Amino acid sequence: MFGNLSPHYRPLTPQSVGDYVRSRSELSAIFQPGDDIQAVEVGDGNLNLVFKVWATADPKRTVVLKQALPYVRLVGDSWPLPPDRARIEAQALEIHARFAPQHTPKVYFYDPDMYLIAMQNLTEHIIMRKGMIQGIKYPHFAEHIGLFMARTLGNTSDLVLDYRAKKLEVARFINPELCKITEDLVFTEPYRYTDRNPFHKEIEPQVLALQADEMLRVEVAAMKEKFMTQAQALLHGDLHTGSIMINQSETIVIDPEFAFYGPMAFDVGAVIANLLLSYASHEVRSADPDKRADFRKYLTDSIIQLWQVFEREFQPIWNQVDPINMPKGYQQHYMLNILQDAAGMAACKMMRRVIGLAGVEDIRGIENVDDRSIAASLALNIAQTLIMNRHFFITIEELVEAATACRPTYPWR
Amino acid sequence: MFGNLSPHYRPLTPQSVGDYVRSRSELSAIFQPGDDIQAVEVGDGNLNLVFKVWATADPKRTVVLKQALPYVRLVGDSWPLPPDRARIEAQALEIHARFAPQHTPKVYFYDPDMYLIAMQNLTEHIIMRKGMIQGIKYPHFAEHIGLFMARTLGNTSDLVLDYRAKKLEVARFINPELCKITEDLVFTEPYRYTDRNPFHKEIEPQVLALQADEMLRVEVAAMKEKFMTQAQALLHGDLHTGSIMINQSETIVIDPEFAFYGPMAFDVGAVIANLLLSYASHEVRSADPDKRADFRKYLTDSIIQLWQVFEREFQPIWNQVDPINMPKGYQQHYMLNILQDAAGMAACKMMRRVIGLAGVEDIRGIENVDDRSIAASLALNIAQTLIMNRHFFITIEELVEAATACRPTYPWR
């Protein structure tokens, strides 16, 4: 794997960034040759270096550089990871820009020698997860993300692409190492004993009960199989609220390095999962019951709305397909499968975020251990309900109703 | 597409074959430099030249050369087809030889300049379809084909292959043009009006009723989607009884040029479809009711047995997989999905062989028009029953029972 590392690859440092950006003609409209350049490394992900870079004389002249490391940063060089994923990310961003430019960061260039993407610095946006933890509502989020998913997923599927183009895209986006992370961390490790499951001790009884539930593990295996075999559309592949930069008017989806051809339901489920994780965390995040109820209503309304928008924005694609070959009843079958599978995928993402590696800040960040355990317990119960009952959901409202009917099991009685 | 044609490519003729085989060192154990060589072109397929080649002095010194043409032979050069499919076939044969050598022809070499495979001349075998039309029983067929499918499908799936190896195999076996033939001829054209549906006029009322059945078209679209998206295992891709060379003791599977990563059920369904097409044809093929019943019992017993063997030979694979990640209940779910989808795939293959291009000799070869219409009508009724009821089949016996309960609609009452 490392035999293919570009000979020109060198990880940038805040010190070396200046020379690098001044050397790139693609940035000549932003930085001039004599500019004094400042940079700070801000990557809070696990796989990459991320630099915010600006001209000292004018901080508005700024870019972000994202450079792939050849290993998983959280674990160190014991877990190698091919930096070619930066090529996948750059190509996925290109496709996102084609179908949903308003929700995609501007990319200045991709440097294949450095496995580096230079892109727009989103100075007006924050990471959505941070806003959600603070209880900030984003009134356009559901509309934006529903559209983003319908356009990027629908237009990369067999419904739109020519038979040959689609199959060549499947090959171009073969992404084994990043898929393997998901296969392990989302679909395998949370459901068994391993020392890579750093859930907090207080919820251990519920985790052990969940891991002992064979029926649940059968359903998880079925979702894993779909993840590994269903080459339906080009997924973002990691569409959680940490991959979304947001403010009150704009929603920008970043970081598609996990992109590959997989089941649409995996992206849809990721968004639903993260809204429901926030929902579970807000069981305890506010002492004021009205405020709590209000924010949670916003979250569940967002889930309903994003699905409605997804369906609405998918409709033009259905209007183009051949009604003999893909009759009306098939459309219903297809969309229903996405909904039901999204419930299953959301469940796996939620369980993983509570039990497994890379837990979610919304819940793991709750300081009071009882509160944290209540939120974690509720999240697990919602997840189990969604995956075990997914075949009964005919509408998004039924999915949300099933989720909101759940209660935490903690404290144990 | 033709820009990539090898500059050394030239279609062989019976006259040029001698020089070609004498020039290949891989055949030096078979042919000597001074040998007088004879060859006859025997391709009755639509896509290739096939030469039987032998030394005049000793006809037992013999090989078969299969050379891809850059167009569909049946249609001519108006339907171009990349000869790279010969590479796919050679690589698939290599994998078949690894997992089921006793059912795979010996390959001497693949010539990438000529898109040509040199392989064993199976002089002791006949094409299975021809034997079945004559009512010849092959007592080991079910055992052989069940094992062949279990070994070749199971061992190329995620159940066995490493995550990376599997995904690289998916890319290596991307086979757009050949898949497109199946997408069109099996899953699209039979269910609509097109002048490429040369069914015989007498069964037109039943064909029109079938094409007008939207519920059926929804199910066909669902099977087509699986064919196009479910990258589960390396399929043979065209596993009909014309791709099987057989005698009373041996079963050899040839012609995997349609190989790609698809749903296992497509191969399983292809075999079932061809046994059921034979079953339908033997409704009228013998005047003697006992002989007829006896052969049809052999056919339905074969279907039951090949599935039992498939399950039995798959078991060692299940015994190797991790019981936490893939619990016992998942195995049942997985095998049941193959069975039910095989019913749906078999149905599409049957309908295509009655209605569409490349009809099946078993039925189209029946001279008496009433007899032919009865067999065709029965085949269509079996197909509709299988695809519409597939979710109810829990066992192979239930599938066979549903098929054998069908009757021809012709003559119209």
Interface residues (C-beta under 8 A of the other chain):
Chain A: D158 Y163 R164 K166 K167 L168 V170 A171 I174 N175 P176 E177 C179 K180 E183 T188 Y191 R192 E214 M215 R217 V218 A221 A222 K224 E225 M228 T229 Q230 A231 Q232 I324 N325 M326 P327 K328 G329 Y330 H333 Y334
Chain B: D158 Y163 R164 K166 K167 L168 V170 A171 I174 N175 P176 E177 C179 K180 E183 T188 Y191 R192 E214 M215 R217 V218 A221 A222 K224 E225 M228 T229 Q230 A231 Q232 I324 N325 M326 P327 K328 G329 Y330 H333 Y334
